[in-house]
Amino acid sequence: MASLKVLAYAKLNLVLRIVGRREDGYHLLQSLFCAVDLADEIELEPLPRGIEIVAPAELGPPEGNLAYRAAKLLLGENGPGVRIVLRKRIPPGAGLGGGSSDAAAVLAGLNLLYGFRKSAEELRNQAAKLGADVPFFLGRSPAWVEGIGERLTPLDLPLPFVFLLVIPPYPCPTAEVYRAYDALGLPFSPVGPIPKIPPFPNDLWPAAVQVRPALRALRATLEALPSLGVGLSGSGSTLFLAFPTQEAAEAARKELQDKVEAQLWIARPVERGYKIVG
């Protein structure tokens, strides 16, 4: 059986509202998720037994990697094995959902590689066991996401043509940002309909700035440029600008190259969180 290659796309939160908190501590949200074509590359090679993963050392022990956990969940203890080669382009701790996307891509890829024929609903149910964001990457984009991430409504919604992702050289650990949000004592946003974009509101912005004060100056630099708007993705640290044309995005990237210390990626929306490429 031949190996399989899968692209695991990043996501942006074009809207993020915190609308409550459960007794178990999980925050309830409403968020507009949009997959974009910045992607990790995953190669799945069949093995008779066992799970191996080749990934950057900075991601930590293999057993904690979401891609590894996804394979273990789907293959089970007595199933076939797989060697996962993970080539990272989506920085961890950047609010782009890279780990969740990797997990979804592994689930979808193994389902095809081994002919399990699990339905989309079955895969989403498996994905939800791995993390609140993982099911989104298996379905259509954009999507309105509610609860702790388990309620998904795919949308037919006009989006900006292209985004410029500005990824600073420091992460924003999600748990730390949510702790800062709680400490600020901010009122929850009311549950509401899907808002028009732009602007790109994110209730976690005050907390992200508490964790990484340098984000404030970086955002001010971005807001001085002509664009459709500036937003924060997830809990950060990625900021993004939206543009109506590729040329406008390229001009902004050129303008920022010598002004900010950050990775600058031009990314366009895609219709799903993963893609089988061979």
matplotlib code that plots the C-alpha trace (Angstrom):
import matplotlib.pyplot as plt

x = [0.0, 1.4, 2.0, -0.3, 0.3, -2.1, -2.0, -3.2, -4.4, -4.3, -7.4, -8.2, -10.8, -12.4, -14.8, -14.4, -16.9, -16.7, -20.3, -20.1, -18.2, -19.2, -18.9, -15.9, -14.0, -14.4, -15.3, -18.3, -17.7, -19.1, -16.5, -16.2, -13.6, -11.9, -9.3, -6.4, -3.8, -0.8, -0.3, 1.7, 2.6, 1.9, 3.0, 1.4, 3.4, 1.7, 3.3, 2.2, 2.0, 2.7, 2.8, 5.9, 6.2, 9.0, 8.4, 10.4, 11.9, 10.5, 7.0, 7.9, 7.4, 5.6, 2.9, 1.7, 1.5, -2.1, -1.2, 0.2, -2.9, -5.2, -3.5, -3.7, -7.4, -8.4, -6.1, -6.7, -4.5, -4.8, -5.1, -2.4, 0.3, 1.6, 4.7, 3.8, 6.2, 5.2, 6.7, 5.6, 5.0, 2.2, 4.0, 2.7, 1.2, 0.2, -3.6, -3.7, -4.8, -1.9, -2.0, -5.7, -5.4, -2.6, -4.9, -7.8, -5.6, -4.3, -7.8, -9.0, -5.8, -5.8, -9.5, -8.6, -5.2, -6.8, -10.2, -12.0, -15.0, -15.9, -18.5, -17.9, -20.0, -18.0, -14.7, -16.0, -17.0, -13.5, -12.0, -14.0, -12.2, -8.9, -9.8, -12.6, -11.1, -10.3, -13.8, -13.8, -10.8, -12.8, -15.6, -16.4, -15.0, -16.0, -18.0, -19.8, -18.5, -20.4, -20.3, -16.7, -16.2, -18.5, -21.4, -20.5, -22.6, -20.9, -21.6, -21.9, -20.3, -18.4, -14.8, -11.9, -9.9, -6.6, -5.0, -1.6, -0.6, 1.8, 3.3, 5.6, 8.5, 6.7, 3.8, 0.6, -0.1, -3.8, -4.3, -2.3, -4.4, -7.7, -6.4, -5.6, -9.1, -10.7, -8.4, -9.5, -13.1, -14.6, -18.3, -19.2, -20.5, -24.2, -25.0, -25.8, -26.1, -23.2, -21.9, -20.7, -17.0, -14.9, -14.3, -12.8, -13.7, -12.0, -12.9, -9.5, -7.5, -7.3, -6.0, -3.5, -2.0, -1.7, 0.3, 2.3, 2.3, 4.4, 1.3, -0.2, 2.6, 2.6, -1.1, -0.8, 1.8, -0.6, -3.5, -1.6, -1.6, -4.5, -6.5, -10.0, -9.2, -6.9, -7.7, -6.2, -6.6, -7.7, -5.7, -2.8, -0.1, -0.9, -2.4, -3.9, -4.8, -7.5, -7.3, -9.5, -6.6, -3.3, -1.5, -2.6, -1.5, 1.9, 2.3, 1.6, 4.0, 6.8, 6.0, 6.2, 9.3, 11.7, 9.3, 8.3, 10.0, 7.6, 6.9, 4.8, 2.6, 0.1, -2.8, -6.1, -9.2, -9.8, -13.0, -11.9, -9.3, -7.3, -6.4, -5.3, -2.5, -1.1]
y = [0.0, 3.4, 6.3, 9.3, 13.0, 15.4, 19.2, 20.4, 24.0, 26.8, 28.6, 32.2, 33.3, 36.2, 36.7, 35.4, 36.0, 34.6, 34.2, 32.2, 29.6, 26.1, 24.7, 22.6, 25.8, 25.5, 28.8, 29.0, 30.8, 31.9, 32.2, 32.5, 30.0, 30.4, 27.9, 29.4, 27.9, 28.1, 24.4, 21.7, 18.8, 15.3, 12.0, 8.8, 5.6, 2.2, -0.1, -3.6, -2.5, 0.5, 4.3, 6.2, 10.0, 12.1, 15.7, 18.7, 18.2, 21.4, 19.9, 17.7, 13.9, 12.0, 10.7, 14.3, 15.2, 15.5, 13.8, 10.8, 10.8, 10.9, 7.9, 6.0, 6.8, 5.7, 2.6, 1.2, -1.2, -4.1, -2.3, -1.6, 0.9, 4.1, 6.2, 9.9, 12.4, 15.9, 19.0, 22.0, 25.4, 26.6, 27.9, 26.4, 28.8, 31.2, 30.9, 29.2, 25.7, 23.9, 20.9, 20.5, 20.7, 18.0, 15.7, 16.2, 15.6, 12.3, 11.1, 11.9, 10.5, 7.2, 6.8, 6.8, 5.0, 2.0, 2.1, 2.3, 4.1, 6.0, 8.7, 12.4, 12.3, 9.3, 11.1, 14.3, 12.3, 10.9, 14.4, 15.9, 13.5, 15.1, 18.8, 21.3, 22.8, 19.5, 18.8, 22.1, 21.0, 18.0, 20.0, 23.0, 26.4, 29.0, 27.8, 29.4, 27.6, 27.5, 25.9, 24.8, 24.2, 21.2, 22.9, 23.7, 25.5, 25.7, 29.1, 30.5, 33.8, 36.4, 36.6, 38.9, 37.7, 37.4, 37.8, 38.8, 36.8, 38.5, 35.9, 37.4, 35.3, 34.6, 32.3, 33.1, 29.9, 29.4, 28.4, 31.5, 33.8, 32.3, 32.7, 36.3, 36.8, 35.4, 37.6, 40.7, 40.0, 41.2, 40.7, 38.0, 39.0, 38.4, 35.5, 36.9, 36.4, 36.1, 39.6, 41.2, 41.3, 43.4, 44.4, 41.4, 41.5, 39.1, 39.1, 37.6, 40.7, 42.4, 39.1, 38.4, 41.9, 41.1, 38.0, 39.6, 43.4, 43.8, 42.9, 46.3, 48.2, 45.6, 46.0, 49.8, 49.4, 47.2, 49.5, 52.3, 50.5, 50.6, 47.3, 46.0, 45.5, 44.0, 41.1, 38.6, 34.9, 32.8, 33.5, 34.9, 35.6, 35.9, 39.1, 39.4, 42.0, 41.5, 42.7, 42.8, 42.0, 40.0, 43.2, 45.1, 42.2, 42.1, 45.9, 45.6, 42.7, 44.7, 47.7, 45.6, 43.6, 46.2, 47.4, 44.4, 41.3, 38.7, 36.0, 37.4, 35.0, 35.8, 33.3, 32.8, 31.2, 27.5, 25.4, 22.7, 22.3, 19.6, 18.4, 15.0, 15.7, 12.3]
z = [0.0, -1.0, 1.3, 1.4, 1.6, 3.3, 3.7, 7.1, 6.8, 9.4, 10.6, 11.4, 13.9, 12.1, 15.0, 18.6, 21.3, 24.9, 25.9, 29.1, 31.2, 32.1, 35.7, 34.5, 33.6, 29.8, 28.1, 25.8, 22.6, 19.3, 16.6, 12.8, 11.7, 8.3, 6.9, 5.0, 2.7, 5.1, 5.7, 7.5, 5.3, 6.6, 5.0, 6.2, 5.5, 6.3, 8.9, 9.9, 13.6, 15.8, 15.4, 14.7, 14.2, 12.8, 13.9, 15.0, 18.4, 19.8, 19.6, 22.6, 23.2, 20.4, 22.8, 23.4, 19.7, 18.5, 15.2, 17.1, 19.4, 16.4, 14.8, 18.0, 18.4, 14.9, 14.6, 18.1, 19.9, 17.5, 14.1, 11.5, 12.1, 10.5, 10.3, 10.4, 8.9, 10.0, 8.3, 10.2, 8.7, 11.1, 14.2, 17.5, 20.0, 17.3, 17.4, 14.0, 15.1, 13.7, 16.2, 15.7, 12.0, 12.0, 14.0, 11.6, 8.6, 10.1, 10.8, 7.2, 5.7, 7.6, 6.8, 3.2, 3.4, 5.1, 3.6, 6.9, 5.2, 8.3, 7.6, 8.1, 11.3, 12.7, 12.0, 13.6, 16.7, 16.9, 16.4, 19.3, 21.6, 20.7, 21.1, 20.6, 17.4, 15.7, 14.1, 12.2, 10.1, 8.8, 7.4, 5.2, 5.7, 6.8, 9.7, 12.7, 15.8, 19.1, 22.6, 23.4, 19.6, 19.2, 17.3, 13.7, 11.1, 7.6, 6.0, 2.5, 3.4, 1.4, 2.7, 2.1, -0.9, 0.9, 4.3, 5.5, 8.5, 10.9, 13.3, 15.9, 17.3, 20.6, 21.3, 23.3, 25.3, 25.2, 28.8, 29.9, 27.8, 29.2, 32.7, 32.0, 30.6, 33.7, 35.9, 34.1, 35.1, 31.8, 31.2, 28.8, 25.4, 24.7, 22.4, 19.0, 15.3, 12.9, 12.5, 9.3, 8.7, 8.9, 11.6, 13.2, 17.0, 19.4, 23.1, 24.0, 22.8, 26.2, 27.7, 24.9, 25.4, 29.1, 28.3, 25.4, 25.8, 22.6, 20.6, 21.3, 19.4, 16.6, 16.1, 16.0, 13.2, 11.2, 11.7, 10.2, 6.8, 4.4, 4.7, 5.2, 8.9, 11.5, 13.8, 16.3, 15.6, 18.5, 21.7, 19.6, 18.9, 15.2, 13.9, 10.4, 7.9, 5.3, 1.7, -1.4, -3.8, -3.9, -5.0, -1.9, 0.4, -1.4, -0.9, 2.8, 3.2, 1.5, 3.7, 6.9, 6.1, 7.6, 10.3, 12.3, 13.7, 12.5, 9.9, 7.1, 5.2, 2.5, 2.7, 0.9, 2.2, 1.4, 1.4, 3.9, 6.7, 4.9, 1.4, 0.2, -2.3, -3.2]

ax = plt.figure().add_subplot(projection="3d")
ax.plot(x, y, z, "-o")
ax.set_aspect("equal")
plt.show()
